[in-house]
Amino acid sequence: MVTCGAVTPSPACRQPQYDGGVSTGGAAPDPNARSPLPPGTRVDVRNRYQGTWTRGFEVAEFTEGGYRIRRLSDGSILGELFSRDDVRRQRNRQGFWWH
């Protein structure tokens, strides 16, 4: 029998605690579990040659194999699928002249 209203609640009733970045209770979230970005989301795509991020794209579709990406400049959909690691939400520019 679990009594959650008692002065000393049973372990089953305890809420996970948060202590400055260290979880002290509850199941740890899966760090690899991310929700897919929905179509229309503006994204940066990792340049496969230099490893830098390139702006000017959006998600056209999410499939089990990865993201299908649309180039905003001309609306064309790129031929290859992109993995989750090669696509991120578009970052806002920081206001520096080199960005």
N, C-alpha and C positions, 0 to 999 in steps of 0.2 A: 504494500500500500504506500503510495506517495502522497505526502502532505506538504503542499507548496506554501501554505499560509502559516506554517509553524514558525516559531522564533528562530530555530535553527533548521532551515530547509534542507531536504535531502539533496544529495549530489545531482539527482535527476532534474531538480528544479533550478539549479544555479544557472545564471546567465553567463555567457562568456565574458571575461574581463579584458580590458584593454589597458596596457601599461606602457605608453610611450613607444609603441611600435613592436612590442613583444606580446603575442597572444598568450594569455595564461589560462585559457579554457576553451572548450568547444573544438570542433574539427577544423583543422587548417584548410583554407581554401586551396583548390588546385591552381597553382600559378600558371599552368598552361591552358586553363579553361577560360577562353575569351569568347564573348558573343561576337558573331560575325557582324561586320559593318553593313548596314542596309544599302541597297541601290540608291544612287544619288548623293551619297556621302563624298565630299571632296577629300581627296587623299594625296599624300606624297608617296612616290614609288621609288624604291631603292634602285639606283643605277647599277646594273650587273657588271659593268666594267670597272667603275671607280669606287663603288660602294657608298656613294653619296646619295642624298635624297633629292628627288626632283619633284617640283610642284606642277600643277596644271592638269590633274587627272581626277576622275571620280569613279566610284564603284558602279559598274553596269550590272553585275550579277555575282552572286556568291554560289559556288558549287562545291561538292565534296572535294574536288581537285584543287580548289583555290578560287581566287578572284578573277573575274573578267573585268578589264579596266577600259574606260573610255577616256580618250584624250580630249580635253576641253577646247583646244584651239580649233579643231576641225570636226569634232564629234565622232571620229572614227573609233571603233573598238579594236584594241590591240589583239593580235592573233594568239599569243601565248597566255596561259593562266599564270597568275602570280600567287606565291605562297603567302600565308599570313605574316610571315617574318619580313616580307618584302613590301608590305603595304601598311601605312599608318595614317591616322587622321591627319588632315592638313594642319600644319603648325602655323601659328600666327607669326608674322615677321616681328623681330624684336626692335625694329626701328634703327638699327645700325646701317651704315652705308654699304657694308659688304654683304648684307642679306638681301 
